[in-house]
Amino acid sequence: MIEYTGERVIPDKMKPRNGLLLEHLARYHFSYLYTKGRVLDFACGSGYGTHMLAKANKAHVSEIIGIDIDHDTVQYAKKTFYHPLVAYKQEDAVDPDLPDRLGLFDTIVSFETIEHVENELQFLRNIDRMLKPGGILILSTPFGQGRGKPCGSPFHVHQLTKEEFKDLFHMYRNVEFFGQRGVLIEPLEDGRDTYLPIGIAVCKK
């Protein structure tokens, strides 16, 4: 049994109006429009969001792989959020052999993952190797003081500034940036990183 730590989203153990839960649900709802083909959900956690994507886009999705590094969390996802289009796997997001095991994807979603990753470069390389040409990446992270600086969360390596976040995606053909506060998601404009403290990038390879 997995435990609610205040960081991992487990809908059964949270009140319906919990702010963290509502933020995460909003990001998955936001991604519906972009999700198609073979889909990878990085750090899928308890599996609720992976299941949402499968149910909402079953006419446009051929398969969804949800990966998480924690064994108990993956087992919980398999038991609690089963869907015939979904497979949950225990994997390390920065394992350089991950692309060889999982193959190519039309859509990759990575919500609130990169701030937990020490080897950021390998993580981004894995995404690039697994995303098909013309594929879509949707990646979100909270803004903070920047690389190597304290961020106030014991679960995060650091939190990127808005500028550092935008610099992650130069290799993509087209990138749109959005910001989020609560359930509100809107285009991210200069000077609004404090008003919209979470960044979302939608990238076309």
N, C-alpha and C positions, 0 to 999 in steps of 0.2 A: 504494500500500500504506500502510495506517495503522499507526502505531507505538503500542506500549504505553507510556504515560507514567506509570503509577502512579495515574492518576485515571480514565481511560477504561477500561471493562471490555471486554476482547477475549478471550473464553473460549479460543480456540486458542493464545493466547500466555501463558496463566496455568495454574498448577498447580491440579488439582481441589480442593485444600484451601485455596486462596488465600482469605483472610478477606474481602477486598473482593468477590470473585466470589460467595462464598456469601451475603453480605449482600444483594447485588442480586438473586440468584436467589430468595431468601426473600421479597423484596418483590413480585416478580412472581407467585410462588405465592400469596401473601396476597391479591393482587388478583383471582385467578380468580373468586372468589365474586361479585364486584361487576361484572365485565366483561360487557357485552352490547350488542347493537345495533351502531351505528356508533361506532368507538373511535378516539381520538387518543392517541398516545404521544409526549409532548413530550420532546425531547432523547433520541431513541431510541438514539443511539450506534451501535454495530456491528450492532444489529438483533436480537440474540439474544433479548431480552425480548419484543419485538414478535412475533417468531416463536413464542415460548412461548405468548403469549396467544392467538394464532390457532389453534395446534394444540390447546390445552387447551379452548378455548371455541368450536370451529368450529360447534357446533350452535346457539349463542346469539349469535354475532357475524356481522354482515352485511359489515363491512369494517373494516380497521384501517389508519390512516394513521400512519406513523412519520416524524417530522421531526427533522432535526438541522441545525445551522448549517454544518457542515464538509462540503465537497464530497467529499473522498476517503472519509470515513466513510460517507456515504450510498451511494457507489458500492460500497464493501465490503459494506454491508448487502444491497444488491440482489443481489450475486453469491453471498454466503455464506448468507444467511438468507431465501431466497425462500419465499413461500407464496402460493397463489392469492388468499387473502383480504387480502393485505398490499400496500400501496404505500408506498415510501420516497421522501421528498421533501426537498430542501434548502430550509430555511426558517429565518427569524430569529424566535424566540419573541416578541420585543417589536415586531415590525413591526405598526403599527396597521392595515394592510390585510390582515393574515393571516386574520381571520375572514371577510372577503369572498371570499378565495380558497378557503378550506377548507370553509366552511359550518358546519353544526351537528352535534353529536355527542351520543350517549347516555351515553358514558363517556369521561372524560379521565383519563389517568394522567400524573403528572409526578414522577419519582423523581430526587432529588438534582439539581434544576435551579435552583431559586430562589436558592440561595446563589451561583450563578455570574452572576446577573442584576443589572445595575446599575439598570435601570429597572424596579424591582419592581412599581410601580403599573400600568404598561402591560402587563406580563406577566399580572397578575391580571385586568385589564380584558379582555384577549384571551380568557382562560379563561372569564370570565363571559359574554362575547358568544357563544362557541362552544358552551357547554353548554346543552342543551335544558332547559326546565322539567321537573323530575322526574329530571334526569340526575344522574350520580354523578361526583364528582371525588375522586381518590386522589392525595395529594401528600405527599412526604416531604422532609425536610431534616435535616442534623445540627445539634444545638444548639451554641451557642457563647457568646461574650461580648456579642453584640448588634450592632445596626446601627452602622456607623462605627468599630468596634473591631477591632484585629488578631485574626486567627483561626488563624494558623499555617499556613495553606495558601496557596500562591501561585496556586492556581486559583480561589479563592473571593473574592468581593467582601467578604463578611462572613458570619457564622453567627448566626442569630437565637437569642435566649433563648427558653425555653419560653413565657413570657408573650407575647412578640412573635409567636411562631408561632401561638398560639391566637387572637390578635387579627386574624389575616388573614381569618377566615372568618365574620364576623358577618352577611354577607348571605345565608348559606345557611340553609335551613329546619331542617336537622338535621345535626349534626356529631358524630362520634365520634373521639376521640384515642387513638392507640396509641403505644407506644414500642418501640424495637428495640435489641437488643445482639446482634451476631452474627446467628444465624438465629432467635433468640428474638424474637417479636413478641407483646406483651400490652397490655392497656389501660393508658394513661398516667395515673398518679395523682400528686397533688401531692407534691413532695419526692423524686420518683424520676427527675428529669431527668439526674442524674449516673449513676445505675444503668442507665438506658435512654437513651443519648446521641443517638439518632436519633428524631425525631418523625414520625408518620404521621397525616394527617387524612383521614377518609372523610366526604365532604360531599354531602348531597342538596340540590339546588337547588329 
